[in-house]
Amino acid sequence: MTSDRAADNDQLYRYEITAALNAVVRACQHVVSDHSHRGFWVPRTSTDQATHHELIEAARRDVLHRLQVVIRAAETVAQDIEQDRQRRPNRPTE
């Protein structure tokens, strides 16, 4: 791999991981703006009358599933980059 190609790949890796982490940050912002009040989770279900099952469902729906999806996606991007880097050593070729 030429040094120009290695630099291009490194730049591509930076774009990919940055985009993946931006998605995580945006998901966190969504949770904070739509499902919290003053830093505390506020389920759409009334907590006074909700059973623990309803609260668990609300937690999964409002926060946990959404964050798990974007975190898994970001982890996949990071793992793919690591695997690609292992397959493509950063050595100049002749």
C-alpha positions in Angstrom: 0.0 0.0 0.0 1.4 3.4 -0.9 1.7 6.0 1.7 -1.0 8.1 -0.1 -3.4 5.2 -0.1 -2.6 4.6 3.6 -3.3 8.2 4.4 -6.5 8.0 2.4 -7.6 4.9 4.4 -6.7 6.6 7.7 -8.8 9.6 6.7 -11.7 7.3 5.8 -11.4 5.5 9.1 -11.6 8.8 10.9 -14.7 9.8 9.0 -16.4 6.5 9.7 -15.7 6.4 13.4 -16.6 10.1 13.8 -19.9 9.5 12.0 -20.7 6.5 14.1 -19.9 8.3 17.4 -21.9 11.4 16.2 -24.9 9.0 15.9 -24.3 7.9 19.5 -24.1 11.5 20.7 -27.3 12.4 18.8 -29.2 9.5 20.2 -28.1 10.6 23.7 -29.2 14.1 23.0 -32.6 12.7 21.8 -33.0 10.8 25.1 -32.1 13.8 27.1 -34.3 16.2 25.2 -37.3 13.9 24.9 -37.2 11.6 27.9 -35.6 13.6 30.8 -36.2 16.5 33.0 -33.3 18.2 34.8 -31.0 15.2 34.2 -33.5 12.5 35.3 -35.4 10.0 33.2 -39.0 10.9 32.8 -41.0 8.0 31.3 -44.0 8.8 29.2 -45.9 6.5 31.5 -47.1 8.0 34.7 -44.8 6.7 37.4 -47.4 7.0 40.2 -49.6 4.4 38.7 -47.1 2.4 36.7 -46.1 -1.1 37.6 -42.5 -2.1 37.5 -43.2 -4.0 34.3 -44.6 -0.8 32.7 -41.5 1.1 33.8 -39.2 -1.5 32.4 -41.0 -1.5 29.1 -40.9 2.3 29.0 -37.1 2.3 29.9 -36.4 -0.1 27.1 -38.6 1.8 24.6 -37.5 5.3 25.5 -33.8 4.8 26.3 -32.2 1.4 26.3 -33.1 0.0 22.9 -32.3 3.2 21.1 -28.9 3.6 22.7 -28.0 -0.1 22.3 -28.7 0.0 18.6 -26.4 3.0 18.0 -23.7 1.8 20.4 -23.7 -1.6 18.6 -23.4 0.1 15.3 -20.5 2.2 16.5 -18.8 -0.9 17.9 -19.3 -2.7 14.6 -17.7 0.3 12.7 -14.7 0.2 15.2 -14.3 -3.6 14.8 -14.5 -3.4 11.0 -11.8 -0.7 11.0 -9.6 -2.7 13.3 -10.0 -5.8 11.1 -9.3 -3.8 7.9 -6.2 -2.3 9.4 -4.9 -5.8 10.3 -5.5 -7.0 6.8 -3.8 -3.9 5.3 -0.5 -3.3 7.0 0.7 0.2 6.8 3.8 -0.6 4.8 4.8 1.0 1.6 4.9 -1.4 -1.4 7.1 -1.2 -4.4 
